Amino acid sequence: MVYIQSNSERTLPHHFDAACALYGAIDSAQDFRLTSFEEVQSGKFDNLIKSNLFVGSVEFMREVFTRVNKIPEPILNSDRPFQKLDLLTVRNRINMDFKYFVKPFQQKLFSGLVVDRYSITSLREFPDDLEVMVYDILPPIISEWRLYVMYGKIEDARNYSGDFKRSPEYLDVEEKLAKNKSSLPRCFTMDVGVCVNQDEIALVYGINKHINVIIEFNDMYAIGNYGVENSLYLRMLRERYFEIVHARTNVEM
């Protein structure tokens, strides 16, 4: 059974991605039930969580995992080096005209963004002691892609920003996947940027050379559908979900 987050009345899927899961269940002839957040909170499904797939928003999924003491560990965020700082330190550095790409340690607390002395105000609601990951600014990105990865294999790729004709160098991406294999789950996505790298040879001949950069990895349970076929999307959600709820590293209740 697939339990899919709905509105409180259980008449509609909670959002587009929940609808994709619903149609994925229909396409693959799986039974499903629309299920509200309030129902999960009530505890009525606690005995079903480890044997059935639940799909929904990040808030919904955290509630599901919390009920069986299976909060997933954060996955590798990127293959780029970063500093772990508190937000106060970042705010102080920004005031000295530094510019950084910042992401929270707590997954999906806010989306990663470039902050400078002006845009740092968008984080004013968060406390000074909040831990964040701080990266140097990337070279100019001309195209961004979301790659859907299952068991180390790229199953699909979707352009979500920039020039859709500029696709990643997939052999390079696969090398990066192999390098980070031990720290990544069964199913996840990786956002890859295609950057212009004007090295000395390129400058001499007046051409642009492109390089790939991993912007971030995302845990599959917390990611949306950017155009992947619905049954594949549901299958990837299923594989990651049962990896989490059956994880041996977590302490059973």
C-alpha positions in Angstrom: 0.0 0.0 0.0 1.1 3.6 -0.8 -0.1 6.2 1.7 0.0 9.6 -0.1 -0.3 12.9 1.7 -3.5 14.7 1.0 -5.5 17.7 2.1 -7.3 17.4 5.4 -10.5 16.2 3.7 -8.6 13.4 1.9 -10.0 14.5 -1.5 -6.9 15.8 -3.3 -3.1 15.1 -3.2 -1.2 17.5 -1.0 0.8 19.0 -3.9 2.1 18.2 -7.4 4.7 15.7 -6.2 2.2 13.8 -4.2 0.0 13.7 -7.4 3.0 12.3 -9.3 3.3 9.5 -6.7 -0.4 8.9 -7.0 -0.3 8.5 -10.8 2.9 6.4 -10.4 0.9 4.0 -8.2 -1.9 3.9 -10.7 0.5 3.3 -13.6 2.2 0.4 -11.8 -1.1 -1.1 -10.4 -0.3 -0.4 -6.8 -3.0 0.2 -4.1 -2.9 3.7 -2.6 -4.7 5.7 0.0 -4.9 9.5 0.4 -3.8 10.3 3.9 -3.7 13.6 5.8 -0.9 14.9 8.0 -3.3 15.0 10.9 -4.0 11.2 10.5 -0.3 10.5 10.7 0.1 12.7 13.7 -2.8 10.8 15.5 -0.7 7.6 15.5 -3.3 5.5 13.7 -0.7 4.4 11.2 2.3 3.8 13.5 2.1 0.0 13.0 2.1 0.3 9.2 5.0 2.7 8.7 7.7 0.0 8.4 5.8 -2.2 6.0 4.1 0.4 3.7 5.3 3.3 1.7 4.4 6.9 2.8 4.9 9.8 0.5 4.5 13.5 1.1 6.1 16.8 1.9 9.3 17.1 3.9 7.2 18.0 7.0 5.0 15.0 6.5 7.9 12.6 6.0 9.7 13.9 9.1 6.6 13.2 11.1 6.4 9.6 9.6 10.0 8.9 10.3 9.9 10.4 13.8 7.0 8.1 14.8 9.2 5.1 14.3 12.5 6.7 15.5 14.0 6.6 12.0 15.1 10.2 11.2 17.6 9.8 8.3 21.1 11.1 8.7 21.9 14.1 6.4 23.6 12.9 3.3 26.7 14.3 1.7 25.8 17.9 0.6 28.3 18.4 -2.2 31.7 17.2 -3.2 33.1 20.7 -2.7 35.0 21.8 0.4 33.0 23.9 2.9 33.3 25.5 6.3 31.0 24.7 9.1 30.1 28.1 10.7 27.4 29.6 12.8 25.2 32.2 11.1 26.6 35.0 13.3 30.1 34.5 11.9 28.7 34.5 8.4 26.8 37.8 9.1 30.0 39.4 10.5 32.0 38.3 7.5 29.4 39.5 5.0 29.6 42.9 6.7 33.3 42.9 5.6 32.2 42.5 1.9 32.7 38.7 1.7 30.2 36.8 -0.5 29.4 33.1 0.1 27.0 30.3 -0.9 25.3 29.2 2.3 23.2 26.1 3.1 21.8 24.9 6.5 22.9 21.7 8.1 19.3 20.9 8.8 17.9 19.7 5.5 15.4 21.9 3.8 15.4 24.5 6.6 16.0 26.9 3.8 17.3 26.7 0.2 20.9 27.3 -0.4 21.7 30.7 -1.7 24.4 33.2 -2.4 24.6 35.9 0.3 26.2 39.3 0.3 25.7 42.3 2.5 22.3 43.0 1.0 20.8 39.5 0.5 21.9 38.3 4.0 18.8 40.0 5.3 16.7 37.2 3.8 18.0 35.0 6.7 17.1 37.5 9.4 14.4 35.1 10.9 17.1 32.5 11.7 19.1 32.6 15.0 22.8 33.5 15.2 23.8 30.1 16.5 22.3 28.2 13.5 24.9 25.9 11.9 25.4 26.4 8.2 27.7 25.1 5.5 29.6 27.9 3.7 31.1 27.4 0.2 33.1 29.6 -2.0 31.2 31.1 -5.0 31.2 28.9 -8.1 32.4 30.1 -11.5 29.5 31.4 -13.7 26.9 28.6 -14.2 25.4 28.5 -17.7 23.1 25.5 -17.2 21.8 23.5 -14.2 20.5 19.9 -14.2 18.9 17.6 -11.7 20.1 14.0 -12.0 18.0 11.2 -10.5 20.3 8.4 -9.3 19.4 4.9 -8.2 21.9 2.4 -6.9 24.7 4.5 -8.4 23.2 4.7 -11.9 21.9 7.9 -13.4 18.3 7.1 -14.3 17.1 10.5 -15.6 18.3 14.1 -16.0 16.3 17.3 -16.2 17.3 20.8 -17.0 15.8 23.3 -14.5 17.8 26.5 -15.2 19.9 28.1 -17.9 20.7 26.8 -21.4 19.1 23.4 -21.8 21.4 22.7 -24.8 24.4 22.7 -22.4 24.3 19.3 -20.8 26.7 17.9 -18.2 29.7 15.7 -19.1 28.1 12.5 -17.9 31.4 10.5 -17.7 32.7 13.1 -15.3 29.5 13.0 -13.2 29.8 9.2 -13.1 33.4 9.5 -11.8 32.2 11.8 -9.1 29.4 9.3 -8.2 31.9 6.5 -7.9 34.2 8.6 -5.7 31.3 9.4 -3.2 29.5 6.1 -3.4 30.1 5.0 0.2 28.5 8.2 1.6 25.4 8.2 -0.6 22.0 6.4 -0.2 20.3 4.0 -2.6 18.3 6.8 -4.3 19.0 10.5 -4.4 19.3 13.4 -6.7 22.3 15.6 -7.5 22.1 19.1 -8.9 24.9 19.6 -11.4 26.0 23.0 -12.8 27.7 23.4 -16.2 30.3 26.2 -15.7 32.5 28.1 -18.1 36.2 27.4 -17.4 38.4 29.7 -19.5 41.8 28.2 -18.9 45.0 29.3 -20.8 44.4 27.0 -23.8 40.8 28.2 -24.1 41.9 31.8 -23.9 44.5 31.3 -26.6 42.1 29.8 -29.0 39.2 31.9 -28.1 36.9 29.1 -27.0 35.0 28.2 -23.8 35.7 25.0 -22.0 32.9 23.6 -19.8 33.3 22.0 -16.4 30.8 20.2 -14.2 30.3 21.2 -10.5 28.1 19.4 -8.1 25.9 22.1 -6.6 24.3 19.7 -4.1 23.0 16.2 -3.4 19.4 15.8 -2.2 17.8 12.9 -0.3 15.2 11.3 -2.4 12.4 11.3 0.2 12.7 15.2 0.3 12.8 15.9 -3.4 10.2 16.8 -6.1 9.6 15.5 -9.5 11.1 17.7 -12.2 9.6 15.6 -15.1 10.7 12.0 -14.4 8.2 9.3 -15.4 5.8 8.9 -12.5 6.4 5.1 -11.9 10.2 5.7 -11.8 9.7 8.5 -9.4 7.6 6.3 -7.1 10.0 3.5 -7.4 12.9 5.7 -6.3 10.8 7.0 -3.4 10.1 3.5 -2.4 13.7 2.3 -2.5 14.9 5.2 -0.3 12.0 5.0 2.1 12.6 1.4 3.0 16.3 2.0 3.3 15.5 4.6 5.9 12.9 2.7 7.9 14.9 -0.5 7.9 18.2 1.2 8.7 20.3 -0.7 11.2 22.2 2.3 12.3 19.1 3.8 14.1 18.0 2.7 17.5 14.7 0.8 17.5 11.9 2.2 19.7 
